[in-house]
Amino acid sequence: LDMLILRTLSLRDLHGYGIVQFILQSSDNELLVEEGSLYPALQRLELNGWIDGVWGVTSNNRRARIYKITAAGRKQLAVETRQYAKLTLAIARVMGAG
């Protein structure tokens, strides 16, 4: 989930609902991030210094916390993307073995 949030925020600053919608739409409705998972992940990412959250106003004129990726977050995204690529390659090898 952290990697998906960081990737989303690398494209644009968003509030929580916007992050959920982007991930859902980008995954062709396959990945639904629940609030119970999202907000603890956002807090963890913020504590690690990978994202910053500031209070702002959405396009619907509602007050919301808007999240932005930091330079450290971009570095972490690169690390997690490499790890993900290695993992998917290893799984593909096992699935193709036989």
ZISUL-V176962 format. One record per residue. N is the residue number from 1. RES is the residue in one letter. PHI is phi in whole degrees, 0 to 359 (* if undefined). NEAR is the number of other C-alpha atoms within 10 Angstrom. Layout:
BEGIN
n=N res=RES phi=PHI near=NEAR
n=N res=RES phi=PHI near=NEAR
END
This chain:
BEGIN
n=1 res=L phi=* near=13
n=2 res=D phi=303 near=16
n=3 res=M phi=297 near=16
n=4 res=L phi=294 near=16
n=5 res=I phi=294 near=23
n=6 res=L phi=299 near=25
n=7 res=R phi=299 near=20
n=8 res=T phi=301 near=20
n=9 res=L phi=286 near=21
n=10 res=S phi=288 near=17
n=11 res=L phi=267 near=10
n=12 res=R phi=193 near=12
n=13 res=D phi=284 near=16
n=14 res=L phi=213 near=21
n=15 res=H phi=270 near=20
n=16 res=G phi=306 near=17
n=17 res=Y phi=299 near=15
n=18 res=G phi=296 near=16
n=19 res=I phi=297 near=23
n=20 res=V phi=302 near=21
n=21 res=Q phi=295 near=15
n=22 res=F phi=297 near=20
n=23 res=I phi=297 near=20
n=24 res=L phi=298 near=15
n=25 res=Q phi=292 near=13
n=26 res=S phi=292 near=12
n=27 res=S phi=263 near=11
n=28 res=D phi=53 near=9
n=29 res=N phi=66 near=11
n=30 res=E phi=271 near=10
n=31 res=L phi=248 near=15
n=32 res=L phi=256 near=13
n=33 res=V phi=268 near=16
n=34 res=E phi=278 near=10
n=35 res=E phi=304 near=12
n=36 res=G phi=296 near=8
n=37 res=S phi=262 near=10
n=38 res=L phi=296 near=18
n=39 res=Y phi=292 near=13
n=40 res=P phi=297 near=11
n=41 res=A phi=294 near=15
n=42 res=L phi=298 near=21
n=43 res=Q phi=297 near=14
n=44 res=R phi=298 near=14
n=45 res=L phi=297 near=19
n=46 res=E phi=290 near=18
n=47 res=L phi=298 near=11
n=48 res=N phi=283 near=12
n=49 res=G phi=81 near=14
n=50 res=W phi=270 near=21
n=51 res=I phi=221 near=24
n=52 res=D phi=238 near=19
n=53 res=G phi=239 near=18
n=54 res=V phi=228 near=11
n=55 res=W phi=285 near=11
n=56 res=G phi=209 near=13
n=57 res=V phi=240 near=13
n=58 res=T phi=280 near=14
n=59 res=S phi=295 near=6
n=60 res=N phi=272 near=6
n=61 res=N phi=65 near=8
n=62 res=R phi=251 near=9
n=63 res=R phi=282 near=12
n=64 res=A phi=207 near=16
n=65 res=R phi=274 near=17
n=66 res=I phi=259 near=19
n=67 res=Y phi=255 near=24
n=68 res=K phi=221 near=22
n=69 res=I phi=284 near=25
n=70 res=T phi=260 near=17
n=71 res=A phi=300 near=13
n=72 res=A phi=296 near=13
n=73 res=G phi=293 near=23
n=74 res=R phi=295 near=17
n=75 res=K phi=296 near=12
n=76 res=Q phi=296 near=16
n=77 res=L phi=300 near=21
n=78 res=A phi=297 near=15
n=79 res=V phi=298 near=12
n=80 res=E phi=293 near=17
n=81 res=T phi=294 near=15
n=82 res=R phi=296 near=11
n=83 res=Q phi=298 near=12
n=84 res=Y phi=297 near=13
n=85 res=A phi=298 near=11
n=86 res=K phi=296 near=12
n=87 res=L phi=295 near=12
n=88 res=T phi=294 near=11
n=89 res=L phi=294 near=12
n=90 res=A phi=297 near=12
n=91 res=I phi=295 near=12
n=92 res=A phi=300 near=11
n=93 res=R phi=297 near=11
n=94 res=V phi=296 near=10
n=95 res=M phi=293 near=9
n=96 res=G phi=270 near=8
n=97 res=A phi=287 near=7
n=98 res=G phi=156 near=5
END
